[in-house]
Amino acid sequence: MLLAHGTIVAVADGETLNLYRNSGSDREPALVALPPQTPKGDDGDGEGGVNAGSGGRHHISAANPDGEQRAEDNFAAATAAYLNAEVLAHRIDHLVVIAAPRTLGELRHHWHKALTAVLVAEIPKEMTGHSVADIAEMLDKHG
């Protein structure tokens, strides 16, 4: 995949967000890890956060017995809010999102139209915990 210089690559799941910037060229990307970000959401303990209640439509039931999905959905909503804010502040001009499939689905519910305008690609794949080299290789194969 061709990545413009400065493209931000966000790698997320229901509890982790890792950000990388392409410091190379579009034909020879070089991903550099950015400082860790911890979007805050409601973790199900009732304490609230940036997106408290974003996962509220997921009721605790046999399909979701421990409320873990609610916490993951809240984290995804908080991640989307963080990325939206970065785009609206013009700190992200090009964005690639790699996320676990269910997390990516939840993120899409919260994208601002300005974010969708700078979104280069959405890749439904679990890549948190993988090395920068693995992520770069996956992006190369994807495009």
C-alpha positions in Angstrom: 0.0 0.0 0.0 1.3 3.4 -0.9 1.4 5.6 2.2 2.0 9.4 1.9 4.7 10.8 4.0 3.2 11.7 7.4 0.3 9.2 7.2 -0.8 8.1 10.6 -1.5 4.4 11.1 -3.8 3.6 14.0 -3.7 0.0 15.2 -6.5 -0.8 17.7 -8.5 -3.5 19.4 -11.0 -3.2 22.3 -8.4 -2.1 24.8 -5.2 -0.9 23.0 -4.4 1.9 20.6 -1.0 2.2 19.0 -0.1 5.0 16.6 2.6 5.1 13.9 3.7 7.8 11.5 5.1 7.2 8.1 8.4 9.0 8.2 9.5 7.5 4.8 8.3 8.1 1.3 5.1 6.8 -0.2 7.0 4.0 -2.0 9.3 3.2 0.9 7.3 3.7 4.1 9.1 3.8 7.4 6.7 3.5 10.3 7.8 5.2 13.5 5.9 4.5 16.8 4.3 7.6 18.3 3.9 8.0 22.1 1.2 5.8 23.5 -2.3 7.2 23.7 -5.0 6.0 26.2 -8.4 7.1 25.2 -10.6 7.0 28.2 -14.1 5.5 28.1 -16.4 3.8 30.6 -14.8 0.5 31.6 -18.1 -0.8 32.9 -17.4 0.2 36.5 -19.8 3.1 36.3 -17.0 5.7 36.7 -17.5 7.2 33.3 -15.0 8.8 31.1 -14.7 10.5 27.7 -17.3 8.3 26.1 -19.1 7.0 29.1 -22.1 4.9 28.0 -21.1 4.6 24.4 -21.5 0.8 24.7 -24.7 1.2 26.5 -26.8 -0.4 23.8 -25.0 -3.7 24.6 -27.0 -5.1 27.6 -25.5 -7.7 29.8 -27.1 -11.0 28.8 -26.3 -14.6 27.9 -24.6 -13.2 24.7 -22.6 -10.7 26.8 -22.5 -12.1 30.3 -19.7 -10.1 31.9 -20.1 -6.7 30.3 -16.6 -7.0 28.8 -18.1 -6.1 25.3 -19.5 -2.9 26.7 -16.0 -1.8 28.0 -14.5 -2.7 24.6 -17.1 -0.7 22.7 -16.6 2.2 25.0 -12.9 2.1 24.4 -13.6 2.0 20.6 -15.8 5.0 21.0 -13.2 6.9 23.0 -10.6 5.9 20.3 -12.8 7.3 17.6 -13.4 10.5 19.6 -9.6 10.9 20.0 -8.9 10.3 16.2 -11.8 12.7 15.3 -10.3 15.4 17.5 -6.8 14.9 16.0 -8.3 15.2 12.4 -10.4 18.2 13.3 -7.3 19.9 14.8 -5.5 19.2 11.5 -2.9 17.0 13.2 -3.9 14.0 10.9 -4.1 14.6 7.2 -4.0 10.9 6.1 -5.1 8.0 8.3 -5.0 4.2 8.0 -6.9 2.2 10.6 -6.1 -1.4 11.4 -8.4 -2.9 13.9 -9.9 -6.1 15.1 -13.0 -6.6 13.0 -15.6 -6.0 15.8 -13.7 -3.0 17.0 -13.5 -1.6 13.5 -17.3 -1.9 13.2 -17.8 0.0 16.5 -15.2 2.7 15.4 -17.2 3.3 12.2 -20.3 4.2 14.2 -18.4 7.2 15.6 -16.3 8.5 12.7 -16.8 12.2 12.1 -17.3 13.1 8.4 -13.9 15.0 8.5 -12.2 11.8 9.6 -13.8 9.8 6.7 -12.5 12.4 4.3 -8.8 11.7 5.4 -9.3 7.9 5.8 -7.0 6.1 3.3 -7.9 2.6 4.4 -9.7 0.5 7.0 -8.2 -2.9 7.5 -10.2 -5.4 9.7 -7.3 -7.4 11.2 -6.0 -7.9 14.8 -2.5 -6.4 14.8 -2.1 -5.0 18.3 0.9 -6.6 19.9 2.6 -7.1 16.6 5.9 -5.5 15.7 6.3 -2.5 13.5 7.9 -4.7 10.9 4.9 -7.1 11.0 2.5 -4.1 10.5 4.6 -2.7 7.7 4.7 -6.1 6.0 0.9 -6.5 6.3 0.3 -3.0 4.8 2.7 -3.8 1.9 0.7 -7.0 1.2 -2.6 -5.2 1.6 -2.0 -2.6 -1.1 
